Amino acid sequence: MTAAPVILRTATPADAPRFAEIYAPYIVDSVVSFELDPPDAAEMAARLARIAPTHPWIVAEQDGRVIGYAYACENRTRLAYRWGAEVTIYLDREVQGRGLGRRLYGALFALMRRQGFVNAYGIITLPNAASTGVHEALGFRQAAVFAHAGYKNGRWLDVGWYQLALVPPPTEPADPMPFARLDAAEVAAILASA
């Protein structure tokens, strides 16, 4: 039997319980996330509500079930940083290693380019060969390493900042367009083509 296709779509508040389920093991069972306590569905819904008006948050869905998600968010609060965004991706453990992360990131970057973002930044706890491998394969380059940046699970952890140039920096950049203002049909077409 052939597996159902994976579709990409924009996130909705109804996805928040699955976001919490997918994200929790990254907090509890690893040092991938520096959070110490897994957020519940209400907190994930609040994060979505805060991020989605300005930055894309997309999901991968198969057979009506969210199996992964990716989003961009504000990198720094000072206005001169507004053309860059931090990006992140989380996959259900059952679907890791199947190329879904690359597909989600590809769609996310296409949306960010359409909005007018210039740079994407990935923040990675080191060492993490799987994550650095995916990011580097997609064109990210290590920009910095912060030694002993966080303490979790009884040890100090380094963090790598990775940068991807989405477009060449324009001489006179327009402000990035808020995600909520992108044409819904255009967003759907970008996600369908990914």
Order of alpha helices (4+ residues) and beta strands (2+ residues): beta-alpha-alpha-beta-beta-beta-alpha-beta-alpha-beta-beta-alpha
